């Protein structure tokens, strides 16, 4: 198995365990055992559990960024790009709940761990944030979105998606999450106008 493949396997196993058991209740030994490697071999990939936690943020956000990058390259309106991104995000949430749970159960609850050595969640998620910025700037260029502070616009998108993610995780929604795609998209577009 190639090094990158093994690294991804470790991260995916850790994400699953972190989302179910929490960061502090998951041990390196448990992660290593779940993919049939020794603890010593684990440390060939990650020098600590904290470094694995940081790599996990980058791993998840790269997956989201890849899809958004493809959407950003399409020749449709910014409003349609928002809709495509919302549908894509909700599909990702359905297919990879452990990856999204990671943000709510590990990152948001343990932010101090991610601010060591100047590594912030924002820095670790840079590739995704850059794609959000492309999406916003394209909408501004076509006059579909108004010029706002980037962080306000970023919050309009991620805040709405984060809210529905939370409600879905709490099992509060009356319908399957995809049912909300059109309304969420429209809310995001309206907030960016």
C-alpha positions as CSV (number, residue, x, y, z in Angstrom):
1,X,0.0,0.0,0.0
2,X,1.3,3.5,-0.9
3,X,2.1,5.9,1.9
4,X,-0.7,8.3,0.9
5,X,-3.2,5.5,0.8
6,X,-2.2,4.3,4.3
7,X,-2.3,7.8,5.6
8,X,-5.8,8.2,4.2
9,X,-6.8,4.9,5.8
10,X,-5.5,6.0,9.2
11,X,-7.4,9.3,8.9
12,X,-10.7,7.7,7.8
13,X,-10.5,5.2,10.7
14,X,-9.7,8.0,13.1
15,X,-12.5,10.2,11.9
16,X,-15.0,7.3,12.4
17,X,-13.7,6.7,15.9
18,X,-13.4,10.4,16.9
19,X,-17.0,11.0,15.8
20,X,-18.3,8.0,17.8
21,X,-16.1,8.0,20.9
22,X,-14.7,11.5,21.0
23,X,-11.1,12.6,20.5
24,X,-9.9,12.0,24.1
25,X,-11.5,8.6,24.4
26,X,-9.9,7.3,21.2
27,X,-6.4,6.0,21.6
28,X,-3.7,5.7,19.0
29,X,-3.6,1.9,19.8
30,X,-7.3,1.6,18.9
31,X,-6.8,3.5,15.6
32,X,-3.8,1.4,14.7
33,X,-5.6,-1.9,15.6
34,X,-8.6,-0.9,13.5
35,X,-6.5,-1.0,10.3
36,X,-4.1,-3.8,11.4
37,X,-0.9,-1.8,11.9
38,X,1.3,-1.5,14.9
39,X,1.3,1.7,17.1
40,X,5.0,2.2,16.0
41,X,3.9,2.0,12.4
42,X,1.2,4.6,13.1
43,X,3.9,7.0,14.3
44,X,5.7,6.7,10.9
45,X,2.7,8.7,9.5
46,X,1.7,11.0,12.4
47,X,4.0,12.0,15.2
48,X,1.1,12.5,17.6
49,X,-2.7,12.1,17.9
50,X,-2.9,16.0,17.7
51,X,-1.0,15.9,14.4
52,X,-3.5,13.3,13.2
53,X,-6.4,15.6,14.3
54,X,-5.0,18.5,12.3
55,X,-4.4,16.3,9.2
56,X,-8.0,15.2,9.5
57,X,-9.3,18.7,9.1
58,X,-7.2,19.2,6.0
59,X,-8.3,15.8,4.7
60,X,-12.0,16.5,5.0
61,X,-11.8,20.1,3.7
62,X,-9.8,18.9,0.7
63,X,-12.6,16.5,-0.2
64,X,-15.2,19.4,0.0
65,X,-12.8,21.7,-1.9
66,X,-12.4,19.3,-4.8
67,X,-16.2,19.2,-5.4
68,X,-16.5,22.9,-5.0
69,X,-13.6,23.5,-7.4
70,X,-15.4,21.4,-10.0
71,X,-18.6,23.5,-9.4
72,X,-16.6,26.7,-9.6
73,X,-15.4,25.7,-13.1
74,X,-18.9,25.2,-14.5
75,X,-20.4,27.8,-16.8
76,X,-23.6,28.4,-14.9
77,X,-24.8,31.4,-12.8
78,X,-23.5,31.9,-9.3
79,X,-26.9,31.2,-8.0
80,X,-26.8,27.8,-9.7
81,X,-23.3,27.2,-8.4
82,X,-24.6,27.8,-4.8
83,X,-27.4,25.3,-5.5
84,X,-25.0,22.7,-6.9
85,X,-22.7,23.2,-3.9
86,X,-25.5,22.8,-1.4
87,X,-26.7,19.6,-3.0
88,X,-23.1,18.3,-3.1
89,X,-22.5,19.2,0.5
90,X,-25.8,17.5,1.6
91,X,-24.8,14.4,-0.3
92,X,-21.4,14.5,1.3
93,X,-23.1,14.8,4.7
94,X,-25.3,11.8,4.0
95,X,-22.4,9.7,2.7
96,X,-19.8,10.8,5.2
97,X,-21.5,11.8,8.5
98,X,-18.4,10.9,10.5
99,X,-16.4,13.5,8.6
100,X,-18.8,16.3,9.3
101,X,-19.4,15.1,12.9
102,X,-15.6,15.5,13.4
103,X,-16.0,19.3,13.1
104,X,-18.8,19.4,15.6
105,X,-17.5,16.9,18.1
106,X,-13.8,17.4,17.9
107,X,-12.7,20.6,16.2
108,X,-15.3,23.0,17.7
109,X,-15.1,21.3,21.1
110,X,-11.3,21.3,21.2
111,X,-10.2,24.5,19.4
112,X,-7.2,25.0,21.7
113,X,-5.6,21.9,20.3
114,X,-5.8,23.4,16.8
115,X,-4.3,26.7,17.7
116,X,-0.9,25.2,18.8
117,X,2.1,26.2,16.6
118,X,0.0,28.8,14.7
119,X,-2.2,26.1,13.1
120,X,-5.7,27.3,13.2
121,X,-8.8,25.6,11.7
122,X,-8.9,28.4,9.2
123,X,-5.3,27.7,8.1
124,X,-5.8,24.0,8.0
125,X,-8.9,24.4,5.8
126,X,-7.3,26.9,3.5
127,X,-8.0,24.9,0.2
128,X,-11.7,24.8,1.0
129,X,-11.8,28.5,2.1
130,X,-10.1,29.5,-1.1
131,X,-12.8,27.8,-3.2
132,X,-15.5,29.5,-1.2
133,X,-13.7,32.8,-1.9
134,X,-13.7,32.0,-5.7
135,X,-17.4,31.2,-5.5
136,X,-18.2,34.5,-3.8
137,X,-15.9,36.6,-6.0
138,X,-17.5,35.1,-9.2
139,X,-20.9,36.1,-7.9
140,X,-19.7,39.6,-7.2
141,X,-18.1,39.9,-10.7
142,X,-21.4,39.0,-12.3
143,X,-23.4,41.3,-9.9
144,X,-25.4,38.4,-8.5
145,X,-23.8,39.0,-5.1
146,X,-23.1,42.3,-3.4
147,X,-19.6,43.3,-2.3
148,X,-19.4,42.5,1.4
149,X,-16.6,41.7,3.8
150,X,-15.3,38.2,2.9
151,X,-15.8,36.9,6.4
152,X,-19.5,38.0,6.4
153,X,-20.1,36.3,3.0
154,X,-18.2,33.2,4.2
155,X,-20.4,33.1,7.3
156,X,-23.5,33.4,5.2
157,X,-22.6,30.2,3.4
158,X,-21.0,28.2,6.2
159,X,-23.4,29.4,8.9
160,X,-26.5,28.2,7.0
161,X,-24.9,24.9,6.1
162,X,-23.5,24.5,9.7
163,X,-27.0,25.1,11.1
164,X,-28.7,22.4,9.0
165,X,-25.8,20.1,9.7
166,X,-26.3,20.5,13.4
167,X,-30.1,19.9,13.1
168,X,-29.5,16.8,11.0
169,X,-27.0,15.5,13.6
170,X,-29.5,16.0,16.3
171,X,-32.1,14.1,14.3
172,X,-34.5,17.0,14.5
173,X,-35.4,17.4,10.8
174,X,-38.8,16.2,9.7
175,X,-37.6,15.1,6.3
176,X,-34.5,13.8,4.7
177,X,-31.8,16.5,4.5
178,X,-31.9,16.7,0.7
179,X,-35.5,18.0,0.9
180,X,-34.0,21.3,2.2
181,X,-31.5,21.8,-0.6
182,X,-33.6,24.4,-2.6
183,X,-34.6,26.4,0.4
184,X,-31.1,26.4,1.8
185,X,-29.7,27.5,-1.6
186,X,-32.1,30.3,-1.8
187,X,-31.4,31.5,1.7
188,X,-27.6,31.6,1.0
189,X,-28.1,33.4,-2.3
190,X,-30.4,36.0,-0.6
191,X,-27.9,36.5,2.2
192,X,-25.2,37.2,-0.4
193,X,-27.2,39.7,-2.4
